[in-house]
């Protein structure tokens, strides 16, 4: 369980950061520091009670929460008494819109580098952008991404763009873009309807291209034990196991009925899980690549089955529990692909879900919604902890409607559990976190809910035993 005080973040001053630009690169946008007040609705980490395990929470129906397993009835009423806080005012949090001299196209993919020092975005026009935070002894000694320090938009002085190969027969916006970064952050693979490109992230140069369409690549995932092997989800519903070093397809996996939307490796279970636009999950052994199991995502009550549409997946830090995000729900599955818990949009968060992701410590799930809101959920129970109202982090947001920008993707910082980045439909990127390093989002269940069942392993206990990445 993530408890106690987080690392102190240096607060901003009125003095600009005296940081030299990166040698050989142009800096686009200002470099500076921003400060804000402490949120009254955020709760101090040292007051937070232990999280409740998946197995001990029982059958919950509050806030669209659905449990497909039998549980303890009296837990329901106690959880209904837990208050969900709203982060509705900019003074309650710190939000930073990243500098960008020219925004073009929706942000369709967004991720932090593995070291947490930079943020990488891929727009629907097939162009990548990288923001890198300056290292400064006074204001940002770690050099990590922060909403309190304005980063540099990083690009070579020769003006070269890190752009994907595109298919001349159809605009890049009509394809499913995909991106994956090497563990050491030196190289990146990406595709936007054309060939898969291997980029040097220091020079922006294309080192290699492969897998010419059609069909186009729709998702990329590096093998956890061999960076020369990459799984490539395809538009025609197949998955290629590709060896980069020898430039050949080792095998082709077939099991879906629609394009591949997600791939996730588990080092603990030695499997690859795939998700498709057919709302189907498939499990493949990484030894021989045979298919072990297939299951359909369960449709919520009142929703037509089978489901269709983009389905995103991510393994928890324990490499056993799987987060599944669809516009109709977020859900947690176990190693047997049985659904342990699910939450469906309703009440204050009734809009379709656009994206969801675990925090780096595995204790929280962040979900973005098509109306601009962000939901913060307990990873164990999928109980809504707090809702970030769009006007709190989008300066131009109007409650009267007609807003041109909503979140499409969300990324979680690899070492700061309370920091996220949100990619928008207008091409902008916002970094969001609590306004004080000692605070965290929302609250946790009250003490009267009862302790976790010690005989069961909750997600929080597993997360605390594992490194954050």
C-alpha positions, 0 to 999 in steps of 0.5 A, a space after each residue: 500500500 502506498 502510504 506515508 510521505 512522498 518525496 518533496 517536490 520543489 515549489 516554484 518561485 517567480 524567478 525563471 529557471 536558468 537552464 541551458 537548452 539541450 546541445 544541438 536541439 532547439 527549445 520551443 516554448 518557455 522554461 519556467 516554474 509554476 506554483 499553486 495552492 494546496 487542495 483542501 479536498 485531497 487527503 494526506 497520505 499518512 491519514 489513508 487507511 489500508 486498501 481493501 482487497 479484491 476478495 474481501 470487498 464482496 458484491 458492490 453495486 455502488 457507482 456502477 460497480 459490478 462484482 461477478 463473484 459472490 461476496 459479503 452483503 453488508 459491505 455494500 451499505 458501508 461503501 455507499 456511505 463513503 464520500 466521493 470528492 470532486 476536484 472542481 477548481 484549478 486551485 485544488 490541483 496543479 495542471 500544466 498545458 505543455 508548450 507547443 508552437 504548433 498543435 495539429 491532429 488529435 493526440 492518439 498515443 501518449 507515454 512517459 519515457 521509462 526514466 520519467 524524464 520525458 513525455 512522448 506523444 503521437 498525433 493523428 497526423 503521424 508526427 511525434 513530439 517529445 517534451 523533456 524537463 530541465 534538470 535544475 539543482 534548485 527547482 527540479 534536481 531530479 529532472 523528472 516530469 512535473 506539472 510545476 516546471 515547464 518542459 522543453 519541446 525537444 526537436 533538432 535544430 535542422 527542423 526534422 520531424 519524427 514522422 511515421 510512414 503513411 499510406 497514400 491511399 488513406 489519411 493517417 487519421 483513419 488508421 489506428 496508430 501505435 508506439 513502443 519504446 525500448 527499455 533504455 529509451 534510446 529507440 522507439 517503434 511506431 506506425 500510423 497506417 504505413 510501415 513500422 518505423 524504428 527511430 533513434 530518439 536522440 536524432 529523430 532519424 529512422 533507422 529501419 522500416 519493416 512490415 509494409 501494409 496492407 494490413 497495417 500495424 495497430 499495436 506494438 509490444 516488446 517481448 519482456 525478455 528479448 528486445 529483438 522480438 516484438 509482437 505486432 497487432 495487425 488490422 486484419 486481426 492477426 498478430 505477428 511475432 517479429 524478430 527485428 535482428 534477422 528481419 523476419 516473421 517468426 510466427 503469425 497468431 490467429 484468433 481474433 475476428 477484428 483488428 488488434 487493439 491491445 497486447 500485454 506480456 506477463 513475465 510471471 505467467 509467461 503469456 501474451 494477452 491480446 485484445 481486439 475490436 471484437 471485444 475478445 481477449 486471447 491468451 497465448 503462451 510465449 513458449 511455442 505461441 499456442 493459444 491457451 484461452 479465449 474469452 469475450 468481455 462481458 457486456 454491462 446490463 442493458 448493453 447489447 452483446 457482443 460488444 465492439 470497439 476499442 479495447 485496451 489492456 494492461 497488466 498490473 505490477 503483479 503481472 497476474 491481474 489484467 486491467 481491461 478498458 472499453 468505452 462501456 466499462 473498466 474491469 479487472 481480470 485474473 490469470 484465468 481471464 475471469 472477471 473479478 470486478 467491473 465498473 460501468 459509467 453512470 451518475 457523475 461519470 456517465 460519458 463513455 470511457 476513452 482510456 484507462 491505466 494503472 498508476 505506477 505503484 498499482 494502487 490506483 486506476 486513472 480513467 478518462 471520459 469523453 466529456 472531459 472528466 477524469 476518474 480516480 479509482 481504487 485498483 483493488 475495488 474499482 471504487 471511485 475515489 474522486 472525479 477531476 472535473 474538466 474545468 479544473 485542468 482545461 483552462 478554456 473548458 466551458 460548463 455551457 458545452 460546445 467544448 472542442 477538446 476532450 481527453 483521448 489517452 492518459 499516461 501514468 508517470 513511471 515513478 510518481 503515482 499521483 502524476 498523469 498526462 492527458 492527451 486531448 482531441 485538440 492536440 494539446 497535452 496536460 500534465 496533472 498532479 496534486 498541488 502538494 507532494 504530500 497529498 494524493 487523489 481523493 480518499 479511501 474507504 472508511 475504517 468501518 468497512 473492515 480490514 482486508 482478508 489476510 489470507 488473500 493477496 490484494 493488489 495493494 500488498 502485491 504492488 508494495 512488494 514490487 518495483 514501481 516499473 
